[in-house]
């Protein structure tokens, strides 16, 4: 029973069923209300016509009563109002038409005032249909009289059932037609969606071994075609992510294999002739490879945490003070010049910012010929850190590539064979995690007033972070 109930729940229905049922119910309610209003309008029109004619028929009898106060038979002036009566205040019938001869007074309330006709629908014994009665109180030479003029509502009573049945049948037929039309229209409208669903089910490799595999975009420009284009865009992005992930895995495997292979080779050679080996030198070489492996694993862990959005505690950090401490922490191959503005405070994770600054200084030192320059300033609500060197610089076509994982330029590999190629990648990810940016520019070290040292060229790495409020 529970399974059946769940199957009948609207939440388990298809979109086509839900739309069809909703539209059908709404249309059925509107049709029922419309038919009811139409029936009442027809009935009101018929009764209004009877009232107008009944008032005229009663007025004719009232004229006679005022002049003559008749007794006995009354002549019928309107054939549709054959039921005429004149009743005194005691309820005695003084005069009536042939149709009411010998009958008692009609069971109709006496009008409270003269000259104001009132209408009632009553049942008269011996008459097959209900009687529409117009009553009017008037005076005669011998006292007050009540005049009744009635008409059997034969046509309305006789055709009521047929009329109501016809209207009900019309509602049912119209509702069924609407349900069929809506179901057919929704089916046709959702046909491209079914095609897309089938195509998506068939796409098991978003790289598309036989070329790009995409869903079909229907011809009409509507919401369904927009959905198809969005699906294709999502497939393209997934394909790009998968390709980059596979390339990343391949690069990681390559970077890890090199130190592991070197370490294994050193140990195997040393073990073949253990008596002839300088074991302290072997240990130092193995330790260097282990340090490189540890560096790669550490960098990968940082990238994974940044990519997963793992929250880290933040604090207010004086960017100029942090640069001053980091520059003074250890001597470098080339002198480092500083131009640090005071009071440039950012809201960051301190360890992450230290990692960025270390990576940028190491990179600049690696490529610099004679000096490195670091500047800190505030600009339009941002803290701007610039690390520049007077080295060979970064070609324009490589200024984005240097931020790719494991991507190293030829000069970088020549100057530092032990690097991982992840420093700038991690630095940019940290900048993005803090709502900032990191870009590479040309121009190298600028002189006083911002003039570029054209003689040496060089590279500029510009870090922007939002200022702390």
Buried (B, 14 or more C-beta within 10 A) or exposed (E): EEEEEEEEEEEEBEEBEBBBBEBBEEBBEBBBEEBEEEBEEEBEEBBEEBBEBBBBBBBBBBEBBEEEBBEEEBEBBBEBBBBBBBBBEEEEBBBBBEBBEEBEBBEBEEBEEEEEBBBBEBEBEEBEBBBBBBBBBBBBEEEEBBBBBBBBBBEBEEEEEEBEEEBEEEBEEBBEEBBEBBBEBBEEBBEBBEBBEEBEEEEEEBEEEEEEBBBEBBEEEEEBBEBBBEBBEEBEEEBEEEEEEEEBEEBBEEBBEBBBEBBEEBBEEBEEEEEEBEEEEBEEBBEBBBEBBEBBEBBBEBBEBBEEEEEBEBEEBBBBBBBBEBBEEEEBEBEBEBEBBEEBBBBBBBEBBBBBBBBBBBBBBBBBEEBBBBBBBBEEEBBBBBBBBBBBBBEEEBBEBBBBBBBBBEBBEEBBEEBBBBBBBBBBBBBEBBEBEBBBBBBBBBEEEEEBBEEBBBBBBBBBBBBBE
